[in-house]
Amino acid sequence: MNTQIESFNRTIQEGFIDWRLNLLSTDINAFNQKLVDRLLWYNTKRIHSSLNNQSPLQYLINNFGFSKRLGSYAKYF
């Protein structure tokens, strides 16, 4: 599990934080909002090959009986 966490942290660092260091140092609130948007996209829209080319949300819906309505709530966060 530790390797998965490290992989996720590296993905966020290289794909988001490294590209927004200026925003991080000038406007922390804007940085945080953009990070939340990125995490929502990452978990609801981005395809993950380790999940049979599904987003994590779609994987939960398809494999664990989560409601399809769960995806509609993501836009409110």
mmCIF file of the N, C-alpha and C atoms, coordinates in Angstrom:
data_MODEL
# 
_entry.id   MODEL 
# 
loop_
_atom_site.group_PDB 
_atom_site.id 
_atom_site.type_symbol 
_atom_site.label_atom_id 
_atom_site.label_alt_id 
_atom_site.label_comp_id 
_atom_site.label_asym_id 
_atom_site.label_entity_id 
_atom_site.label_seq_id 
_atom_site.pdbx_PDB_ins_code 
_atom_site.Cartn_x 
_atom_site.Cartn_y 
_atom_site.Cartn_z 
_atom_site.occupancy 
_atom_site.B_iso_or_equiv 
_atom_site.pdbx_formal_charge 
_atom_site.auth_seq_id 
_atom_site.auth_comp_id 
_atom_site.auth_asym_id 
_atom_site.auth_atom_id 
_atom_site.pdbx_PDB_model_num 
ATOM 1   N N  . MET A 1 1  ? 0.822   -1.189 0.000   1.00 0.00 ? 1  MET A N  1 
ATOM 2   C CA . MET A 1 1  ? 0.000   0.000  0.000   1.00 0.00 ? 1  MET A CA 1 
ATOM 3   C C  . MET A 1 1  ? 0.872   1.262  0.000   1.00 0.00 ? 1  MET A C  1 
ATOM 4   N N  . ASN A 1 2  ? 1.992   1.216  0.679   1.00 0.00 ? 2  ASN A N  1 
ATOM 5   C CA . ASN A 1 2  ? 2.873   2.370  0.721   1.00 0.00 ? 2  ASN A CA 1 
ATOM 6   C C  . ASN A 1 2  ? 3.340   2.757  -0.681  1.00 0.00 ? 2  ASN A C  1 
ATOM 7   N N  . THR A 1 3  ? 3.618   1.777  -1.529  1.00 0.00 ? 3  THR A N  1 
ATOM 8   C CA . THR A 1 3  ? 4.062   2.087  -2.889  1.00 0.00 ? 3  THR A CA 1 
ATOM 9   C C  . THR A 1 3  ? 2.959   2.779  -3.680  1.00 0.00 ? 3  THR A C  1 
ATOM 10  N N  . GLN A 1 4  ? 1.707   2.408  -3.432  1.00 0.00 ? 4  GLN A N  1 
ATOM 11  C CA . GLN A 1 4  ? 0.592   3.059  -4.117  1.00 0.00 ? 4  GLN A CA 1 
ATOM 12  C C  . GLN A 1 4  ? 0.459   4.516  -3.678  1.00 0.00 ? 4  GLN A C  1 
ATOM 13  N N  . ILE A 1 5  ? 0.635   4.768  -2.401  1.00 0.00 ? 5  ILE A N  1 
ATOM 14  C CA . ILE A 1 5  ? 0.565   6.134  -1.881  1.00 0.00 ? 5  ILE A CA 1 
ATOM 15  C C  . ILE A 1 5  ? 1.705   6.968  -2.452  1.00 0.00 ? 5  ILE A C  1 
ATOM 16  N N  . GLU A 1 6  ? 2.900   6.412  -2.483  1.00 0.00 ? 6  GLU A N  1 
ATOM 17  C CA . GLU A 1 6  ? 4.038   7.121  -3.047  1.00 0.00 ? 6  GLU A CA 1 
ATOM 18  C C  . GLU A 1 6  ? 3.827   7.410  -4.525  1.00 0.00 ? 6  GLU A C  1 
ATOM 19  N N  . SER A 1 7  ? 3.246   6.467  -5.243  1.00 0.00 ? 7  SER A N  1 
ATOM 20  C CA . SER A 1 7  ? 2.963   6.665  -6.662  1.00 0.00 ? 7  SER A CA 1 
ATOM 21  C C  . SER A 1 7  ? 1.953   7.789  -6.859  1.00 0.00 ? 7  SER A C  1 
ATOM 22  N N  . PHE A 1 8  ? 0.912   7.805  -6.046  1.00 0.00 ? 8  PHE A N  1 
ATOM 23  C CA . PHE A 1 8  ? -0.097  8.865  -6.131  1.00 0.00 ? 8  PHE A CA 1 
ATOM 24  C C  . PHE A 1 8  ? 0.539   10.226 -5.822  1.00 0.00 ? 8  PHE A C  1 
ATOM 25  N N  . ASN A 1 9  ? 1.340   10.286 -4.759  1.00 0.00 ? 9  ASN A N  1 
ATOM 26  C CA . ASN A 1 9  ? 2.002   11.543 -4.399  1.00 0.00 ? 9  ASN A CA 1 
ATOM 27  C C  . ASN A 1 9  ? 2.899   12.026 -5.535  1.00 0.00 ? 9  ASN A C  1 
ATOM 28  N N  . ARG A 1 10 ? 3.614   11.116 -6.161  1.00 0.00 ? 10 ARG A N  1 
ATOM 29  C CA . ARG A 1 10 ? 4.482   11.491 -7.287  1.00 0.00 ? 10 ARG A CA 1 
ATOM 30  C C  . ARG A 1 10 ? 3.648   12.013 -8.455  1.00 0.00 ? 10 ARG A C  1 
ATOM 31  N N  . THR A 1 11 ? 2.521   11.367 -8.723  1.00 0.00 ? 11 THR A N  1 
ATOM 32  C CA . THR A 1 11 ? 1.632   11.811 -9.800  1.00 0.00 ? 11 THR A CA 1 
ATOM 33  C C  . THR A 1 11 ? 1.149   13.230 -9.551  1.00 0.00 ? 11 THR A C  1 
ATOM 34  N N  . ILE A 1 12 ? 0.719   13.519 -8.339  1.00 0.00 ? 12 ILE A N  1 
ATOM 35  C CA . ILE A 1 12 ? 0.243   14.865 -7.997  1.00 0.00 ? 12 ILE A CA 1 
ATOM 36  C C  . ILE A 1 12 ? 1.390   15.867 -8.048  1.00 0.00 ? 12 ILE A C  1 
ATOM 37  N N  . GLN A 1 13 ? 2.548   15.475 -7.526  1.00 0.00 ? 13 GLN A N  1 
ATOM 38  C CA . GLN A 1 13 ? 3.698   16.376 -7.523  1.00 0.00 ? 13 GLN A CA 1 
ATOM 39  C C  . GLN A 1 13 ? 4.112   16.741 -8.942  1.00 0.00 ? 13 GLN A C  1 
ATOM 40  N N  . GLU A 1 14 ? 4.306   15.728 -9.793  1.00 0.00 ? 14 GLU A N  1 
ATOM 41  C CA . GLU A 1 14 ? 4.810   15.974 -11.141 1.00 0.00 ? 14 GLU A CA 1 
ATOM 42  C C  . GLU A 1 14 ? 3.749   16.528 -12.087 1.00 0.00 ? 14 GLU A C  1 
ATOM 43  N N  . GLY A 1 15 ? 2.504   16.124 -11.899 1.00 0.00 ? 15 GLY A N  1 
ATOM 44  C CA . GLY A 1 15 ? 1.461   16.537 -12.824 1.00 0.00 ? 15 GLY A CA 1 
ATOM 45  C C  . GLY A 1 15 ? 0.709   17.791 -12.430 1.00 0.00 ? 15 GLY A C  1 
ATOM 46  N N  . PHE A 1 16 ? 0.881   18.217 -11.191 1.00 0.00 ? 16 PHE A N  1 
ATOM 47  C CA . PHE A 1 16 ? 0.143   19.401 -10.743 1.00 0.00 ? 16 PHE A CA 1 
ATOM 48  C C  . PHE A 1 16 ? 1.027   20.408 -10.009 1.00 0.00 ? 16 PHE A C  1 
ATOM 49  N N  . ILE A 1 17 ? 1.596   20.014 -8.896  1.00 0.00 ? 17 ILE A N  1 
ATOM 50  C CA . ILE A 1 17 ? 2.301   20.958 -8.026  1.00 0.00 ? 17 ILE A CA 1 
ATOM 51  C C  . ILE A 1 17 ? 3.500   21.592 -8.729  1.00 0.00 ? 17 ILE A C  1 
ATOM 52  N N  . ASP A 1 18 ? 4.321   20.774 -9.385  1.00 0.00 ? 18 ASP A N  1 
ATOM 53  C CA . ASP A 1 18 ? 5.513   21.316 -10.044 1.00 0.00 ? 18 ASP A CA 1 
ATOM 54  C C  . ASP A 1 18 ? 5.176   22.384 -11.081 1.00 0.00 ? 18 ASP A C  1 
ATOM 55  N N  . TRP A 1 19 ? 3.996   22.310 -11.658 1.00 0.00 ? 19 TRP A N  1 
ATOM 56  C CA . TRP A 1 19 ? 3.572   23.266 -12.687 1.00 0.00 ? 19 TRP A CA 1 
ATOM 57  C C  . TRP A 1 19 ? 2.916   24.509 -12.105 1.00 0.00 ? 19 TRP A C  1 
ATOM 58  N N  . ARG A 1 20 ? 2.663   24.522 -10.805 1.00 0.00 ? 20 ARG A N  1 
ATOM 59  C CA . ARG A 1 20 ? 1.955   25.641 -10.189 1.00 0.00 ? 20 ARG A CA 1 
ATOM 60  C C  . ARG A 1 20 ? 2.660   26.192 -8.950  1.00 0.00 ? 20 ARG A C  1 
ATOM 61  N N  . LEU A 1 21 ? 3.968   26.093 -8.917  1.00 0.00 ? 21 LEU A N  1 
ATOM 62  C CA . LEU A 1 21 ? 4.719   26.583 -7.759  1.00 0.00 ? 21 LEU A CA 1 
ATOM 63  C C  . LEU A 1 21 ? 4.540   28.085 -7.572  1.00 0.00 ? 21 LEU A C  1 
ATOM 64  N N  . ASN A 1 22 ? 4.453   28.823 -8.651  1.00 0.00 ? 22 ASN A N  1 
ATOM 65  C CA . ASN A 1 22 ? 4.250   30.266 -8.542  1.00 0.00 ? 22 ASN A CA 1 
ATOM 66  C C  . ASN A 1 22 ? 2.907   30.571 -7.880  1.00 0.00 ? 22 ASN A C  1 
ATOM 67  N N  . LEU A 1 23 ? 1.869   29.873 -8.300  1.00 0.00 ? 23 LEU A N  1 
ATOM 68  C CA . LEU A 1 23 ? 0.551   30.079 -7.693  1.00 0.00 ? 23 LEU A CA 1 
ATOM 69  C C  . LEU A 1 23 ? 0.563   29.671 -6.230  1.00 0.00 ? 23 LEU A C  1 
ATOM 70  N N  . LEU A 1 24 ? 1.269   28.605 -5.914  1.00 0.00 ? 24 LEU A N  1 
ATOM 71  C CA . LEU A 1 24 ? 1.376   28.147 -4.531  1.00 0.00 ? 24 LEU A CA 1 
ATOM 72  C C  . LEU A 1 24 ? 1.977   29.227 -3.643  1.00 0.00 ? 24 LEU A C  1 
ATOM 73  N N  . SER A 1 25 ? 2.954   29.947 -4.163  1.00 0.00 ? 25 SER A N  1 
ATOM 74  C CA . SER A 1 25 ? 3.615   30.969 -3.340  1.00 0.00 ? 25 SER A CA 1 
ATOM 75  C C  . SER A 1 25 ? 2.891   32.318 -3.351  1.00 0.00 ? 25 SER A C  1 
ATOM 76  N N  . THR A 1 26 ? 1.987   32.542 -4.316  1.00 0.00 ? 26 THR A N  1 
ATOM 77  C CA . THR A 1 26 ? 1.323   33.851 -4.400  1.00 0.00 ? 26 THR A CA 1 
ATOM 78  C C  . THR A 1 26 ? -0.137  33.845 -3.979  1.00 0.00 ? 26 THR A C  1 
ATOM 79  N N  . ASP A 1 27 ? -0.831  32.738 -4.184  1.00 0.00 ? 27 ASP A N  1 
ATOM 80  C CA . ASP A 1 27 ? -2.269  32.694 -3.872  1.00 0.00 ? 27 ASP A CA 1 
ATOM 81  C C  . ASP A 1 27 ? -2.659  31.278 -3.446  1.00 0.00 ? 27 ASP A C  1 
ATOM 82  N N  . ILE A 1 28 ? -2.465  30.995 -2.176  1.00 0.00 ? 28 ILE A N  1 
ATOM 83  C CA . ILE A 1 28 ? -2.698  29.636 -1.653  1.00 0.00 ? 28 ILE A CA 1 
ATOM 84  C C  . ILE A 1 28 ? -4.148  29.195 -1.825  1.00 0.00 ? 28 ILE A C  1 
ATOM 85  N N  . ASN A 1 29 ? -5.102  30.127 -1.720  1.00 0.00 ? 29 ASN A N  1 
ATOM 86  C CA . ASN A 1 29 ? -6.509  29.755 -1.882  1.00 0.00 ? 29 ASN A CA 1 
ATOM 87  C C  . ASN A 1 29 ? -6.811  29.324 -3.309  1.00 0.00 ? 29 ASN A C  1 
ATOM 88  N N  . ALA A 1 30 ? -6.276  30.036 -4.274  1.00 0.00 ? 30 ALA A N  1 
ATOM 89  C CA . ALA A 1 30 ? -6.466  29.648 -5.675  1.00 0.00 ? 30 ALA A CA 1 
ATOM 90  C C  . ALA A 1 30 ? -5.779  28.319 -5.953  1.00 0.00 ? 30 ALA A C  1 
ATOM 91  N N  . PHE A 1 31 ? -4.581  28.133 -5.388  1.00 0.00 ? 31 PHE A N  1 
ATOM 92  C CA . PHE A 1 31 ? -3.872  26.866 -5.541  1.00 0.00 ? 31 PHE A CA 1 
ATOM 93  C C  . PHE A 1 31 ? -4.704  25.712 -4.989  1.00 0.00 ? 31 PHE A C  1 
ATOM 94  N N  . ASN A 1 32 ? -5.237  25.895 -3.785  1.00 0.00 ? 32 ASN A N  1 
ATOM 95  C CA . ASN A 1 32 ? -6.041  24.841 -3.156  1.00 0.00 ? 32 ASN A CA 1 
ATOM 96  C C  . ASN A 1 32 ? -7.288  24.519 -3.979  1.00 0.00 ? 32 ASN A C  1 
ATOM 97  N N  . GLN A 1 33 ? -7.948  25.533 -4.524  1.00 0.00 ? 33 GLN A N  1 
ATOM 98  C CA . GLN A 1 33 ? -9.142  25.290 -5.338  1.00 0.00 ? 33 GLN A CA 1 
ATOM 99  C C  . GLN A 1 33 ? -8.790  24.510 -6.595  1.00 0.00 ? 33 GLN A C  1 
ATOM 100 N N  . LYS A 1 34 ? -7.684  24.879 -7.234  1.00 0.00 ? 34 LYS A N  1 
ATOM 101 C CA . LYS A 1 34 ? -7.258  24.162 -8.431  1.00 0.00 ? 34 LYS A CA 1 
ATOM 102 C C  . LYS A 1 34 ? -6.856  22.727 -8.093  1.00 0.00 ? 34 LYS A C  1 
ATOM 103 N N  . LEU A 1 35 ? -6.267  22.528 -6.929  1.00 0.00 ? 35 LEU A N  1 
ATOM 104 C CA . LEU A 1 35 ? -5.908  21.171 -6.499  1.00 0.00 ? 35 LEU A CA 1 
ATOM 105 C C  . LEU A 1 35 ? -7.159  20.326 -6.270  1.00 0.00 ? 35 LEU A C  1 
ATOM 106 N N  . VAL A 1 36 ? -8.159  20.893 -5.639  1.00 0.00 ? 36 VAL A N  1 
ATOM 107 C CA . VAL A 1 36 ? -9.424  20.178 -5.439  1.00 0.00 ? 36 VAL A CA 1 
ATOM 108 C C  . VAL A 1 36 ? -10.039 19.809 -6.784  1.00 0.00 ? 36 VAL A C  1 
ATOM 109 N N  . ASP A 1 37 ? -10.041 20.745 -7.722  1.00 0.00 ? 37 ASP A N  1 
ATOM 110 C CA . ASP A 1 37 ? -10.572 20.461 -9.059  1.00 0.00 ? 37 ASP A CA 1 
ATOM 111 C C  . ASP A 1 37 ? -9.799  19.323 -9.713  1.00 0.00 ? 37 ASP A C  1 
ATOM 112 N N  . ARG A 1 38 ? -8.487  19.355 -9.573  1.00 0.00 ? 38 ARG A N  1 
ATOM 113 C CA . ARG A 1 38 ? -7.644  18.306 -10.172 1.00 0.00 ? 38 ARG A CA 1 
ATOM 114 C C  . ARG A 1 38 ? -7.940  16.946 -9.542  1.00 0.00 ? 38 ARG A C  1 
ATOM 115 N N  . LEU A 1 39 ? -8.072  16.900 -8.221  1.00 0.00 ? 39 LEU A N  1 
ATOM 116 C CA . LEU A 1 39 ? -8.352  15.634 -7.540  1.00 0.00 ? 39 LEU A CA 1 
ATOM 117 C C  . LEU A 1 39 ? -9.725  15.085 -7.912  1.00 0.00 ? 39 LEU A C  1 
ATOM 118 N N  . LEU A 1 40 ? -10.697 15.971 -8.043  1.00 0.00 ? 40 LEU A N  1 
ATOM 119 C CA . LEU A 1 40 ? -12.016 15.518 -8.492  1.00 0.00 ? 40 LEU A CA 1 
ATOM 120 C C  . LEU A 1 40 ? -11.937 14.931 -9.896  1.00 0.00 ? 40 LEU A C  1 
ATOM 121 N N  . TRP A 1 41 ? -11.231 15.608 -10.792 1.00 0.00 ? 41 TRP A N  1 
ATOM 122 C CA . TRP A 1 41 ? -11.043 15.084 -12.145 1.00 0.00 ? 41 TRP A CA 1 
ATOM 123 C C  . TRP A 1 41 ? -10.316 13.740 -12.106 1.00 0.00 ? 41 TRP A C  1 
ATOM 124 N N  . TYR A 1 42 ? -9.254  13.675 -11.310 1.00 0.00 ? 42 TYR A N  1 
ATOM 125 C CA . TYR A 1 42 ? -8.428  12.471 -11.224 1.00 0.00 ? 42 TYR A CA 1 
ATOM 126 C C  . TYR A 1 42 ? -9.247  11.263 -10.774 1.00 0.00 ? 42 TYR A C  1 
ATOM 127 N N  . ASN A 1 43 ? -10.169 11.480 -9.871  1.00 0.00 ? 43 ASN A N  1 
ATOM 128 C CA . ASN A 1 43 ? -10.935 10.369 -9.307  1.00 0.00 ? 43 ASN A CA 1 
ATOM 129 C C  . ASN A 1 43 ? -12.278 10.115 -9.975  1.00 0.00 ? 43 ASN A C  1 
ATOM 130 N N  . THR A 1 44 ? -12.752 11.065 -10.783 1.00 0.00 ? 44 THR A N  1 
ATOM 131 C CA . THR A 1 44 ? -14.069 10.861 -11.400 1.00 0.00 ? 44 THR A CA 1 
ATOM 132 C C  . THR A 1 44 ? -14.030 10.753 -12.917 1.00 0.00 ? 44 THR A C  1 
ATOM 133 N N  . LYS A 1 45 ? -13.020 11.308 -13.551 1.00 0.00 ? 45 LYS A N  1 
ATOM 134 C CA . LYS A 1 45 ? -12.974 11.330 -15.017 1.00 0.00 ? 45 LYS A CA 1 
ATOM 135 C C  . LYS A 1 45 ? -11.763 10.612 -15.608 1.00 0.00 ? 45 LYS A C  1 
ATOM 136 N N  . ARG A 1 46 ? -10.593 10.727 -14.979 1.00 0.00 ? 46 ARG A N  1 
ATOM 137 C CA . ARG A 1 46 ? -9.361  10.190 -15.546 1.00 0.00 ? 46 ARG A CA 1 
ATOM 138 C C  . ARG A 1 46 ? -9.407  8.665  -15.588 1.00 0.00 ? 46 ARG A C  1 
ATOM 139 N N  . ILE A 1 47 ? -9.034  8.134  -16.731 1.00 0.00 ? 47 ILE A N  1 
ATOM 140 C CA . ILE A 1 47 ? -8.976  6.685  -16.916 1.00 0.00 ? 47 ILE A CA 1 
ATOM 141 C C  . ILE A 1 47 ? -7.693  6.159  -16.275 1.00 0.00 ? 47 ILE A C  1 
ATOM 142 N N  . HIS A 1 48 ? -7.804  5.061  -15.535 1.00 0.00 ? 48 HIS A N  1 
ATOM 143 C CA . HIS A 1 48 ? -6.660  4.426  -14.889 1.00 0.00 ? 48 HIS A CA 1 
ATOM 144 C C  . HIS A 1 48 ? -6.504  3.019  -15.467 1.00 0.00 ? 48 HIS A C  1 
ATOM 145 N N  . SER A 1 49 ? -5.347  2.737  -16.025 1.00 0.00 ? 49 SER A N  1 
ATOM 146 C CA . SER A 1 49 ? -5.136  1.415  -16.623 1.00 0.00 ? 49 SER A CA 1 
ATOM 147 C C  . SER A 1 49 ? -5.202  0.315  -15.572 1.00 0.00 ? 49 SER A C  1 
ATOM 148 N N  . SER A 1 50 ? -4.815  0.613  -14.343 1.00 0.00 ? 50 SER A N  1 
ATOM 149 C CA . SER A 1 50 ? -4.864  -0.392 -13.278 1.00 0.00 ? 50 SER A CA 1 
ATOM 150 C C  . SER A 1 50 ? -6.291  -0.750 -12.871 1.00 0.00 ? 50 SER A C  1 
ATOM 151 N N  . LEU A 1 51 ? -7.267  0.047  -13.309 1.00 0.00 ? 51 LEU A N  1 
ATOM 152 C CA . LEU A 1 51 ? -8.678  -0.214 -13.003 1.00 0.00 ? 51 LEU A CA 1 
ATOM 153 C C  . LEU A 1 51 ? -9.435  -0.609 -14.266 1.00 0.00 ? 51 LEU A C  1 
ATOM 154 N N  . ASN A 1 52 ? -8.749  -1.327 -15.152 1.00 0.00 ? 52 ASN A N  1 
ATOM 155 C CA . ASN A 1 52 ? -9.354  -1.786 -16.408 1.00 0.00 ? 52 ASN A CA 1 
ATOM 156 C C  . ASN A 1 52 ? -9.882  -0.620 -17.244 1.00 0.00 ? 52 ASN A C  1 
ATOM 157 N N  . ASN A 1 53 ? -9.071  0.428  -17.328 1.00 0.00 ? 53 ASN A N  1 
ATOM 158 C CA . ASN A 1 53 ? -9.405  1.615  -18.125 1.00 0.00 ? 53 ASN A CA 1 
ATOM 159 C C  . ASN A 1 53 ? -10.722 2.263  -17.714 1.00 0.00 ? 53 ASN A C  1 
ATOM 160 N N  . GLN A 1 54 ? -10.899 2.381  -16.413 1.00 0.00 ? 54 GLN A N  1 
ATOM 161 C CA . GLN A 1 54 ? -12.052 3.063  -15.839 1.00 0.00 ? 54 GLN A CA 1 
ATOM 162 C C  . GLN A 1 54 ? -11.536 4.129  -14.877 1.00 0.00 ? 54 GLN A C  1 
ATOM 163 N N  . SER A 1 55 ? -12.360 5.121  -14.606 1.00 0.00 ? 55 SER A N  1 
ATOM 164 C CA . SER A 1 55 ? -12.024 6.068  -13.543 1.00 0.00 ? 55 SER A CA 1 
ATOM 165 C C  . SER A 1 55 ? -12.273 5.367  -12.208 1.00 0.00 ? 55 SER A C  1 
ATOM 166 N N  . PRO A 1 56 ? -11.655 5.831  -11.129 1.00 0.00 ? 56 PRO A N  1 
ATOM 167 C CA . PRO A 1 56 ? -11.935 5.219  -9.831  1.00 0.00 ? 56 PRO A CA 1 
ATOM 168 C C  . PRO A 1 56 ? -13.425 5.227  -9.479  1.00 0.00 ? 56 PRO A C  1 
ATOM 169 N N  . LEU A 1 57 ? -14.112 6.305  -9.805  1.00 0.00 ? 57 LEU A N  1 
ATOM 170 C CA . LEU A 1 57 ? -15.543 6.371  -9.532  1.00 0.00 ? 57 LEU A CA 1 
ATOM 171 C C  . LEU A 1 57 ? -16.303 5.310  -10.324 1.00 0.00 ? 57 LEU A C  1 
ATOM 172 N N  . GLN A 1 58 ? -15.990 5.188  -11.605 1.00 0.00 ? 58 GLN A N  1 
ATOM 173 C CA . GLN A 1 58 ? -16.670 4.192  -12.434 1.00 0.00 ? 58 GLN A CA 1 
ATOM 174 C C  . GLN A 1 58 ? -16.364 2.782  -11.941 1.00 0.00 ? 58 GLN A C  1 
ATOM 175 N N  . TYR A 1 59 ? -15.142 2.563  -11.493 1.00 0.00 ? 59 TYR A N  1 
ATOM 176 C CA . TYR A 1 59 ? -14.751 1.261  -10.958 1.00 0.00 ? 59 TYR A CA 1 
ATOM 177 C C  . TYR A 1 59 ? -15.600 0.907  -9.722  1.00 0.00 ? 59 TYR A C  1 
ATOM 178 N N  . LEU A 1 60 ? -15.790 1.886  -8.829  1.00 0.00 ? 60 LEU A N  1 
ATOM 179 C CA . LEU A 1 60 ? -16.617 1.647  -7.642  1.00 0.00 ? 60 LEU A CA 1 
ATOM 180 C C  . LEU A 1 60 ? -18.064 1.339  -8.025  1.00 0.00 ? 60 LEU A C  1 
ATOM 181 N N  . ILE A 1 61 ? -18.572 2.072  -8.996  1.00 0.00 ? 61 ILE A N  1 
ATOM 182 C CA . ILE A 1 61 ? -19.950 1.851  -9.440  1.00 0.00 ? 61 ILE A CA 1 
ATOM 183 C C  . ILE A 1 61 ? -20.099 0.459  -10.046 1.00 0.00 ? 61 ILE A C  1 
ATOM 184 N N  . ASN A 1 62 ? -19.165 0.089  -10.899 1.00 0.00 ? 62 ASN A N  1 
ATOM 185 C CA . ASN A 1 62 ? -19.260 -1.182 -11.619 1.00 0.00 ? 62 ASN A CA 1 
ATOM 186 C C  . ASN A 1 62 ? -18.948 -2.401 -10.766 1.00 0.00 ? 62 ASN A C  1 
ATOM 187 N N  . ASN A 1 63 ? -18.107 -2.266 -9.751  1.00 0.00 ? 63 ASN A N  1 
ATOM 188 C CA . ASN A 1 63 ? -17.637 -3.436 -9.024  1.00 0.00 ? 63 ASN A CA 1 
ATOM 189 C C  . ASN A 1 63 ? -18.133 -3.546 -7.589  1.00 0.00 ? 63 ASN A C  1 
ATOM 190 N N  . PHE A 1 64 ? -18.630 -2.476 -7.035  1.00 0.00 ? 64 PHE A N  1 
ATOM 191 C CA . PHE A 1 64 ? -19.028 -2.517 -5.632  1.00 0.00 ? 64 PHE A CA 1 
ATOM 192 C C  . PHE A 1 64 ? -20.437 -2.007 -5.390  1.00 0.00 ? 64 PHE A C  1 
ATOM 193 N N  . GLY A 1 65 ? -21.203 -1.825 -6.429  1.00 0.00 ? 65 GLY A N  1 
ATOM 194 C CA . GLY A 1 65 ? -22.599 -1.467 -6.290  1.00 0.00 ? 65 GLY A CA 1 
ATOM 195 C C  . GLY A 1 65 ? -22.865 -0.039 -5.855  1.00 0.00 ? 65 GLY A C  1 
ATOM 196 N N  . PHE A 1 66 ? -21.902 0.841  -5.992  1.00 0.00 ? 66 PHE A N  1 
ATOM 197 C CA . PHE A 1 66 ? -22.156 2.241  -5.664  1.00 0.00 ? 66 PHE A CA 1 
ATOM 198 C C  . PHE A 1 66 ? -23.161 2.813  -6.655  1.00 0.00 ? 66 PHE A C  1 
ATOM 199 N N  . SER A 1 67 ? -23.940 3.752  -6.219  1.00 0.00 ? 67 SER A N  1 
ATOM 200 C CA . SER A 1 67 ? -24.960 4.359  -7.054  1.00 0.00 ? 67 SER A CA 1 
ATOM 201 C C  . SER A 1 67 ? -24.328 5.211  -8.146  1.00 0.00 ? 67 SER A C  1 
ATOM 202 N N  . LYS A 1 68 ? -24.900 5.178  -9.336  1.00 0.00 ? 68 LYS A N  1 
ATOM 203 C CA . LYS A 1 68 ? -24.438 6.016  -10.438 1.00 0.00 ? 68 LYS A CA 1 
ATOM 204 C C  . LYS A 1 68 ? -24.661 7.491  -10.125 1.00 0.00 ? 68 LYS A C  1 
ATOM 205 N N  . ARG A 1 69 ? -25.580 7.788  -9.223  1.00 0.00 ? 69 ARG A N  1 
ATOM 206 C CA . ARG A 1 69 ? -25.829 9.178  -8.829  1.00 0.00 ? 69 ARG A CA 1 
ATOM 207 C C  . ARG A 1 69 ? -24.655 9.781  -8.072  1.00 0.00 ? 69 ARG A C  1 
ATOM 208 N N  . LEU A 1 70 ? -23.790 8.924  -7.546  1.00 0.00 ? 70 LEU A N  1 
ATOM 209 C CA . LEU A 1 70 ? -22.628 9.420  -6.819  1.00 0.00 ? 70 LEU A CA 1 
ATOM 210 C C  . LEU A 1 70 ? -21.793 10.359 -7.680  1.00 0.00 ? 70 LEU A C  1 
ATOM 211 N N  . GLY A 1 71 ? -21.688 10.077 -8.969  1.00 0.00 ? 71 GLY A N  1 
ATOM 212 C CA . GLY A 1 71 ? -20.924 10.927 -9.876  1.00 0.00 ? 71 GLY A CA 1 
ATOM 213 C C  . GLY A 1 71 ? -21.482 12.320 -9.990  1.00 0.00 ? 71 GLY A C  1 
ATOM 214 N N  . SER A 1 72 ? -22.777 12.476 -9.841  1.00 0.00 ? 72 SER A N  1 
ATOM 215 C CA . SER A 1 72 ? -23.372 13.810 -9.959  1.00 0.00 ? 72 SER A CA 1 
ATOM 216 C C  . SER A 1 72 ? -23.030 14.685 -8.747  1.00 0.00 ? 72 SER A C  1 
ATOM 217 N N  . TYR A 1 73 ? -22.677 14.092 -7.629  1.00 0.00 ? 73 TYR A N  1 
ATOM 218 C CA . TYR A 1 73 ? -22.325 14.876 -6.448  1.00 0.00 ? 73 TYR A CA 1 
ATOM 219 C C  . TYR A 1 73 ? -20.936 15.496 -6.558  1.00 0.00 ? 73 TYR A C  1 
ATOM 220 N N  . ALA A 1 74 ? -20.073 14.927 -7.382  1.00 0.00 ? 74 ALA A N  1 
ATOM 221 C CA . ALA A 1 74 ? -18.686 15.407 -7.478  1.00 0.00 ? 74 ALA A CA 1 
ATOM 222 C C  . ALA A 1 74 ? -18.627 16.859 -7.926  1.00 0.00 ? 74 ALA A C  1 
ATOM 223 N N  . LYS A 1 75 ? -19.586 17.307 -8.713  1.00 0.00 ? 75 LYS A N  1 
ATOM 224 C CA . LYS A 1 75 ? -19.535 18.687 -9.201  1.00 0.00 ? 75 LYS A CA 1 
ATOM 225 C C  . LYS A 1 75 ? -19.782 19.712 -8.099  1.00 0.00 ? 75 LYS A C  1 
ATOM 226 N N  . TYR A 1 76 ? -20.275 19.286 -6.953  1.00 0.00 ? 76 TYR A N  1 
ATOM 227 C CA . TYR A 1 76 ? -20.560 20.209 -5.869  1.00 0.00 ? 76 TYR A CA 1 
ATOM 228 C C  . TYR A 1 76 ? -19.384 20.427 -4.932  1.00 0.00 ? 76 TYR A C  1 
ATOM 229 N N  . PHE A 1 77 ? -18.325 19.668 -5.092  1.00 0.00 ? 77 PHE A N  1 
ATOM 230 C CA . PHE A 1 77 ? -17.178 19.780 -4.189  1.00 0.00 ? 77 PHE A CA 1 
ATOM 231 C C  . PHE A 1 77 ? -16.145 20.733 -4.719  1.00 0.00 ? 77 PHE A C  1 
# 
